[in-house]
């Protein structure tokens, strides 16, 4: 998943709209997206773990 974020970030810098904005703005946006993905991953993992615990009872 992190590889995908880095790849999209590089494509954005080289080819997309991110090539027209300052580098700090692009880096900040990339960090925000990565943080959102980490939060989403942790929430889904916790949900999966909780549903498995309930199924074992």
Biopython code that builds the backbone (N, CA, C, O; Angstrom):
import numpy as np
from Bio.PDB.StructureBuilder import StructureBuilder

atoms = [
    (1, "UNK", "N", (0.835, -1.181, 0.000)),
    (1, "UNK", "CA", (0.000, 0.000, 0.000)),
    (1, "UNK", "C", (0.882, 1.248, 0.000)),
    (1, "UNK", "O", (0.597, 2.217, -0.702)),
    (2, "UNK", "N", (1.949, 1.216, 0.787)),
    (2, "UNK", "CA", (2.844, 2.366, 0.826)),
    (2, "UNK", "C", (3.532, 2.561, -0.526)),
    (2, "UNK", "O", (3.753, 3.691, -0.961)),
    (3, "UNK", "N", (3.865, 1.455, -1.182)),
    (3, "UNK", "CA", (4.461, 1.539, -2.519)),
    (3, "UNK", "C", (3.519, 2.262, -3.472)),
    (3, "UNK", "O", (3.962, 3.076, -4.283)),
    (4, "UNK", "N", (2.237, 1.975, -3.384)),
    (4, "UNK", "CA", (1.253, 2.626, -4.246)),
    (4, "UNK", "C", (1.209, 4.128, -3.977)),
    (4, "UNK", "O", (1.135, 4.922, -4.915)),
    (5, "UNK", "N", (1.252, 4.519, -2.718)),
    (5, "UNK", "CA", (1.238, 5.941, -2.373)),
    (5, "UNK", "C", (2.466, 6.633, -2.952)),
    (5, "UNK", "O", (2.359, 7.716, -3.527)),
    (6, "UNK", "N", (3.628, 6.011, -2.801)),
    (6, "UNK", "CA", (4.868, 6.612, -3.326)),
    (6, "UNK", "C", (4.816, 6.697, -4.850)),
    (6, "UNK", "O", (5.209, 7.710, -5.429)),
    (7, "UNK", "N", (4.337, 5.646, -5.496)),
    (7, "UNK", "CA", (4.261, 5.646, -6.953)),
    (7, "UNK", "C", (3.315, 6.739, -7.450)),
    (7, "UNK", "O", (3.647, 7.461, -8.390)),
    (8, "UNK", "N", (2.152, 6.866, -6.834)),
    (8, "UNK", "CA", (1.210, 7.904, -7.241)),
    (8, "UNK", "C", (1.766, 9.297, -6.970)),
    (8, "UNK", "O", (1.549, 10.223, -7.751)),
    (9, "UNK", "N", (2.483, 9.439, -5.863)),
    (9, "UNK", "CA", (3.113, 10.714, -5.546)),
    (9, "UNK", "C", (4.119, 11.096, -6.633)),
    (9, "UNK", "O", (4.142, 12.239, -7.091)),
    (10, "UNK", "N", (4.946, 10.137, -7.039)),
    (10, "UNK", "CA", (5.947, 10.428, -8.069)),
    (10, "UNK", "C", (5.297, 10.742, -9.412)),
    (10, "UNK", "O", (5.734, 11.655, -10.113)),
    (11, "UNK", "N", (4.261, 9.995, -9.774)),
    (11, "UNK", "CA", (3.544, 10.298, -11.014)),
    (11, "UNK", "C", (2.928, 11.698, -10.954)),
    (11, "UNK", "O", (2.958, 12.447, -11.931)),
    (12, "UNK", "N", (2.379, 12.029, -9.804)),
    (12, "UNK", "CA", (1.778, 13.353, -9.648)),
    (12, "UNK", "C", (2.797, 14.457, -9.782)),
    (12, "UNK", "O", (2.528, 15.480, -10.411)),
    (13, "UNK", "N", (3.963, 14.264, -9.198)),
    (13, "UNK", "CA", (5.004, 15.282, -9.272)),
    (13, "UNK", "C", (5.507, 15.427, -10.702)),
    (13, "UNK", "O", (5.724, 16.540, -11.179)),
    (14, "UNK", "N", (5.689, 14.317, -11.374)),
    (14, "UNK", "CA", (6.279, 14.366, -12.705)),
    (14, "UNK", "C", (5.280, 14.726, -13.800)),
    (14, "UNK", "O", (5.646, 15.393, -14.768)),
    (15, "UNK", "N", (4.035, 14.298, -13.665)),
    (15, "UNK", "CA", (3.095, 14.427, -14.774)),
    (15, "UNK", "C", (1.857, 15.268, -14.488)),
    (15, "UNK", "O", (1.293, 15.863, -15.406)),
    (16, "UNK", "N", (1.435, 15.324, -13.261)),
    (16, "UNK", "CA", (0.115, 15.872, -12.985)),
    (16, "UNK", "C", (0.112, 17.285, -12.439)),
    (16, "UNK", "O", (1.070, 18.043, -12.587)),
    (17, "UNK", "N", (-0.983, 17.603, -11.815)),
    (17, "UNK", "CA", (-1.186, 18.919, -11.230)),
    (17, "UNK", "C", (-0.128, 19.221, -10.183)),
    (17, "UNK", "O", (0.261, 20.374, -10.001)),
    (18, "UNK", "N", (0.336, 18.190, -9.496)),
    (18, "UNK", "CA", (1.346, 18.402, -8.462)),
    (18, "UNK", "C", (2.624, 18.992, -9.039)),
    (18, "UNK", "O", (3.421, 19.570, -8.300)),
    (19, "UNK", "N", (2.834, 18.858, -10.335)),
    (19, "UNK", "CA", (3.992, 19.464, -10.967)),
    (19, "UNK", "C", (3.897, 20.979, -11.063)),
    (19, "UNK", "O", (4.891, 21.639, -11.366)),
    (20, "UNK", "N", (2.724, 21.538, -10.811)),
    (20, "UNK", "CA", (2.502, 22.977, -10.944)),
    (20, "UNK", "C", (2.375, 23.673, -9.598)),
    (20, "UNK", "O", (2.221, 24.894, -9.556)),
    (21, "UNK", "N", (2.435, 22.944, -8.515)),
    (21, "UNK", "CA", (2.361, 23.546, -7.183)),
    (21, "UNK", "C", (3.724, 23.391, -6.513)),
    (21, "UNK", "O", (4.524, 22.553, -6.930)),
    (22, "UNK", "N", (3.992, 24.179, -5.493)),
    (22, "UNK", "CA", (5.281, 24.064, -4.810)),
    (22, "UNK", "C", (5.479, 22.673, -4.188)),
    (22, "UNK", "O", (4.519, 22.012, -3.793)),
    (23, "UNK", "N", (6.732, 22.255, -4.112)),
    (23, "UNK", "CA", (7.061, 20.927, -3.590)),
    (23, "UNK", "C", (6.545, 20.735, -2.155)),
    (23, "UNK", "O", (6.016, 19.662, -1.863)),
    (24, "UNK", "N", (6.669, 21.716, -1.242)),
    (24, "UNK", "CA", (6.148, 21.494, 0.121)),
    (24, "UNK", "C", (4.647, 21.189, 0.159)),
    (24, "UNK", "O", (4.188, 20.406, 0.991)),
    (25, "UNK", "N", (3.892, 21.810, -0.741)),
    (25, "UNK", "CA", (2.447, 21.542, -0.793)),
    (25, "UNK", "C", (2.207, 20.105, -1.234)),
    (25, "UNK", "O", (1.354, 19.416, -0.674)),
    (26, "UNK", "N", (2.952, 19.652, -2.232)),
    (26, "UNK", "CA", (2.815, 18.286, -2.725)),
    (26, "UNK", "C", (3.199, 17.273, -1.651)),
    (26, "UNK", "O", (2.511, 16.270, -1.458)),
    (27, "UNK", "N", (4.295, 17.539, -0.959)),
    (27, "UNK", "CA", (4.741, 16.631, 0.104)),
    (27, "UNK", "C", (3.709, 16.587, 1.224)),
    (27, "UNK", "O", (3.401, 15.513, 1.740)),
    (28, "UNK", "N", (3.175, 17.737, 1.604)),
    (28, "UNK", "CA", (2.151, 17.779, 2.656)),
    (28, "UNK", "C", (0.920, 16.976, 2.247)),
    (28, "UNK", "O", (0.377, 16.219, 3.052)),
    (29, "UNK", "N", (0.482, 17.137, 1.010)),
    (29, "UNK", "CA", (-0.676, 16.371, 0.532)),
    (29, "UNK", "C", (-0.375, 14.877, 0.545)),
    (29, "UNK", "O", (-1.234, 14.078, 0.918)),
    (30, "UNK", "N", (0.825, 14.493, 0.147)),
    (30, "UNK", "CA", (1.200, 13.079, 0.179)),
    (30, "UNK", "C", (1.203, 12.514, 1.584)),
    (30, "UNK", "O", (0.773, 11.381, 1.805)),
    (31, "UNK", "N", (1.687, 13.299, 2.536)),
    (31, "UNK", "CA", (1.706, 12.855, 3.934)),
    (31, "UNK", "C", (0.282, 12.717, 4.470)),
    (31, "UNK", "O", (-0.016, 11.778, 5.208)),
    (32, "UNK", "N", (-0.588, 13.638, 4.104)),
    (32, "UNK", "CA", (-1.985, 13.562, 4.545)),
    (32, "UNK", "C", (-2.651, 12.308, 3.987)),
    (32, "UNK", "O", (-3.364, 11.616, 4.713)),
    (33, "UNK", "N", (-2.432, 12.013, 2.731)),
    (33, "UNK", "CA", (-3.019, 10.817, 2.122)),
    (33, "UNK", "C", (-2.471, 9.557, 2.788)),
    (33, "UNK", "O", (-3.227, 8.630, 3.078)),
    (34, "UNK", "N", (-1.167, 9.520, 3.030)),
    (34, "UNK", "CA", (-0.562, 8.358, 3.688)),
    (34, "UNK", "C", (-1.124, 8.174, 5.102)),
    (34, "UNK", "O", (-1.403, 7.050, 5.519)),
    (35, "UNK", "N", (-1.288, 9.267, 5.827)),
    (35, "UNK", "CA", (-1.852, 9.177, 7.181)),
    (35, "UNK", "C", (-3.292, 8.664, 7.135)),
    (35, "UNK", "O", (-3.688, 7.840, 7.959)),
    (36, "UNK", "N", (-4.075, 9.157, 6.164)),
    (36, "UNK", "CA", (-5.447, 8.692, 6.034)),
    (36, "UNK", "C", (-5.479, 7.186, 5.745)),
    (36, "UNK", "O", (-6.312, 6.462, 6.292)),
    (37, "UNK", "N", (-4.577, 6.724, 4.891)),
    (37, "UNK", "CA", (-4.535, 5.292, 4.576)),
    (37, "UNK", "C", (-4.150, 4.465, 5.799)),
    (37, "UNK", "O", (-4.686, 3.375, 5.999)),
    (38, "UNK", "N", (-3.235, 4.964, 6.613)),
    (38, "UNK", "CA", (-2.840, 4.249, 7.829)),
    (38, "UNK", "C", (-4.010, 4.181, 8.798)),
    (38, "UNK", "O", (-4.281, 3.124, 9.369)),
    (39, "UNK", "N", (-4.704, 5.292, 8.989)),
    (39, "UNK", "CA", (-5.873, 5.300, 9.888)),
    (39, "UNK", "C", (-6.936, 4.339, 9.373)),
    (39, "UNK", "O", (-7.507, 3.576, 10.153)),
    (40, "UNK", "N", (-7.208, 4.364, 8.084)),
    (40, "UNK", "CA", (-8.202, 3.466, 7.498)),
    (40, "UNK", "C", (-7.799, 2.005, 7.702)),
    (40, "UNK", "O", (-8.631, 1.170, 8.059)),
    (41, "UNK", "N", (-6.520, 1.703, 7.473)),
    (41, "UNK", "CA", (-6.014, 0.343, 7.655)),
    (41, "UNK", "C", (-6.195, -0.116, 9.092)),
    (41, "UNK", "O", (-6.650, -1.233, 9.336)),
    (42, "UNK", "N", (-5.841, 0.738, 10.045)),
    (42, "UNK", "CA", (-5.953, 0.359, 11.455)),
    (42, "UNK", "C", (-7.414, 0.164, 11.872)),
    (42, "UNK", "O", (-7.724, -0.755, 12.630)),
    (43, "UNK", "N", (-8.307, 1.022, 11.379)),
    (43, "UNK", "CA", (-9.727, 0.866, 11.706)),
    (43, "UNK", "C", (-10.273, -0.437, 11.137)),
    (43, "UNK", "O", (-11.006, -1.156, 11.817)),
    (44, "UNK", "N", (-9.920, -0.742, 9.899)),
    (44, "UNK", "CA", (-10.395, -1.978, 9.277)),
    (44, "UNK", "C", (-9.803, -3.203, 9.970)),
    (44, "UNK", "O", (-10.489, -4.209, 10.151)),
    (45, "UNK", "N", (-8.555, -3.120, 10.351)),
    (45, "UNK", "CA", (-7.932, -4.252, 11.035)),
    (45, "UNK", "C", (-8.580, -4.490, 12.394)),
    (45, "UNK", "O", (-8.824, -5.633, 12.780)),
    (46, "UNK", "N", (-8.862, -3.395, 13.126)),
    (46, "UNK", "CA", (-9.523, -3.534, 14.428)),
    (46, "UNK", "C", (-10.923, -4.118, 14.246)),
    (46, "UNK", "O", (-11.351, -4.973, 15.022)),
    (47, "UNK", "N", (-11.633, -3.653, 13.217)),
    (47, "UNK", "CA", (-12.972, -4.174, 12.950)),
    (47, "UNK", "C", (-12.909, -5.664, 12.627)),
    (47, "UNK", "O", (-13.749, -6.436, 13.089)),
    (48, "UNK", "N", (-11.924, -6.067, 11.842)),
    (48, "UNK", "CA", (-11.754, -7.470, 11.477)),
    (48, "UNK", "C", (-11.406, -8.312, 12.694)),
    (48, "UNK", "O", (-11.931, -9.412, 12.866)),
    (49, "UNK", "N", (-10.522, -7.795, 13.537)),
    (49, "UNK", "CA", (-10.120, -8.518, 14.748)),
    (49, "UNK", "C", (-11.303, -8.674, 15.695)),
    (49, "UNK", "O", (-11.501, -9.746, 16.267)),
    (50, "UNK", "N", (-12.091, -7.617, 15.865)),
    (50, "UNK", "CA", (-13.249, -7.686, 16.756)),
    (50, "UNK", "C", (-14.296, -8.661, 16.229)),
    (50, "UNK", "O", (-14.914, -9.374, 17.020)),
    (51, "UNK", "N", (-14.512, -8.711, 14.922)),
    (51, "UNK", "CA", (-15.507, -9.623, 14.376)),
    (51, "UNK", "C", (-15.038, -11.071, 14.501)),
    (51, "UNK", "O", (-15.860, -11.974, 14.658)),
    (52, "UNK", "N", (-13.740, -11.299, 14.434)),
    (52, "UNK", "CA", (-13.223, -12.651, 14.610)),
    (52, "UNK", "C", (-13.364, -13.112, 16.051)),
    (52, "UNK", "O", (-13.672, -14.276, 16.303)),
    (53, "UNK", "N", (-13.142, -12.212, 16.994)),
    (53, "UNK", "CA", (-13.303, -12.567, 18.406)),
    (53, "UNK", "C", (-14.752, -12.946, 18.710)),
    (53, "UNK", "O", (-15.003, -13.879, 19.473)),
    (54, "UNK", "N", (-15.695, -12.232, 18.121)),
    (54, "UNK", "CA", (-17.106, -12.527, 18.340)),
    (54, "UNK", "C", (-17.505, -13.850, 17.713)),
    (54, "UNK", "O", (-18.397, -14.525, 18.229)),
    (55, "UNK", "N", (-16.878, -14.236, 16.628)),
    (55, "UNK", "CA", (-17.212, -15.478, 15.934)),
    (55, "UNK", "C", (-16.695, -16.691, 16.701)),
    (55, "UNK", "O", (-17.232, -17.788, 16.551)),
    (56, "UNK", "N", (-15.680, -16.513, 17.506)),
    (56, "UNK", "CA", (-15.103, -17.651, 18.247)),
    (56, "UNK", "C", (-15.944, -18.052, 19.444)),
    (56, "UNK", "O", (-15.841, -19.180, 19.925)),
    (57, "UNK", "N", (-16.766, -17.150, 19.924)),
    (57, "UNK", "CA", (-17.543, -17.451, 21.138)),
    (57, "UNK", "C", (-18.624, -18.437, 20.896)),
    (57, "UNK", "O", (-19.358, -18.788, 21.820)),
]
sb = StructureBuilder()
sb.init_structure("model")
sb.init_model(0)
sb.init_chain("A")
sb.init_seg("    ")
for serial, (resi, resn, name, xyz) in enumerate(atoms, 1):
    if name == "N":
        sb.init_residue(resn, " ", resi, " ")
    sb.init_atom(name, np.array(xyz, "f"), 0.0, 1.0, " ", f" {name:<3s}", serial, name[0])
structure = sb.get_structure()
